Amino acid sequence: MSSLTAERIAVVDVLRAVALLGIIITHAEMGFLAGPPPEQDFMRFGAADVAVHRGVAILIESKFFSIFSFLFGLSFAIQLDRARQRGAAFSGRFAWRLTLLFLIGMAHQLLFNGDILMIYAVLGLLLIPLGRVRTGVLLVIALLLVLNTPALVQGIARMDATTLTPEQQQTAARLTELFTVGGKALYSATHSGSLADIARVNYTYGLEMKWVYQLFSGRLWITFGCFLLGLCAGRAGIFQESESSRRFFGRLFVIAGGLAVGSTALVMLYGTSSPLLQFVSNLQKVSLAATYVAAITLLFWRYPRGTLLQLAPLGKMGLTTYLMQSVFLAAVFYGVGFGLMGEIGSAAAAALGIALFVLQVFIARWWLARRSMGPVEWLWRSATGRSGA
């Protein structure tokens, strides 16, 4: 395993910031509604809204969450390597950090049903026993998971079945009821309810909907696959700038970019109406995410003092930024705030998300000019017995 330096890797902070840009655009474009919309053309009032909604779905949605998840696995690899260099115990401390992350996610769930921190905390525990598994084995597992291969196998198996069993029919009916009733309750609470209403729905219908969606859509496996890819990347030390790393990302850009172009064309032409097309859609998501990572990394290394460096402070306090986004978007879209959910179109909502991100860049730069880390990072780190930078 390549030794990772004790210093922060600036390009990783930049990548994290870019991932958070994609996340806030995704959340804003949907009106910060983490559930089924009340109507099919929700927040689409004109051609610009339709174009932005389609563009976000094809180019942004899921891709930047995948990058964020990849960076979580990369951070695990870096922490593990540094602990081994110091000869310090790691597993217990990391498990405690994940416990704290889960608690932070529980608090976040009160406001936003789309919280990913609880999911990260649960899946992160699985990284601990895999820390000593061979990289080649992890890479194969990771690729199978990020392409959601289990869903492809299940989908093909269902194609051979002539009818659903009574148990399958009962499960399908239960899920339909959950997302129909739960979706209406979630929209009602966020659109016109109080903070207490939002918290209550998020911890009843919302919590069940989130975990069911993660499981049945395959997002759970994809997220963990991204964790494993990050772990493999950390072991290989590919984000340590070198000629070999540049060659790697150059090849990745060409190969992943080619796959992204081809799979994007297929998705736009044929949709995702079959298990094979759903597999192509998963290939499109992971290849496009990989293309973004390669392009940003190469661009940053070419212009290390350029505009991208201005994003590094925001990426350094990524947890604070992620939570702050929810506060900002809830204030803008929820009924307890300005109530813009469903009142403005997707284009204006996405533009508003970008504006909030720019504001966060300035906040992060201002904060880190005075402190060594973000406030939530400081709290999280202090609770694990480490208060230093």
Secondary structure, 3 states (H helix, E strand, C coil): CCCCCCCCCHHHHHHHHHHHHHHHHHHHHCCCCCCCCCCCCCCCCCHHHHHHHHHHHHHCCCHHHHHHHHHHHHHHHHHHHHHHHHCCCCHHHHHHHHHHHHHHHHHHHCCCCCCCHHHHHHHHHHHHHHCCCCHHHHHHHHHHHHCCHHHHHHHHHHHHCCCCCHHHHHHHHHHHHHHHHHHHHHHHHHHHCCHHHHHHHHHHHHHHHHHHHHHHHCHHHHHHHHHHHHHHHHHHCCCCCCHHHHHHHHHHHHHHHHHHHHHHHHHHHHCCCCHHHHHHHHHHHHHHHHHHHHHHHHHHHHCCCCHHHHHHHHHHCHHHHHHHHHHHHHHHHCCCCCCCCCCCCHHHHHHHHHHHHHHHHHHHHHHHCCCCCCHHHHHHHHHCCCCCC
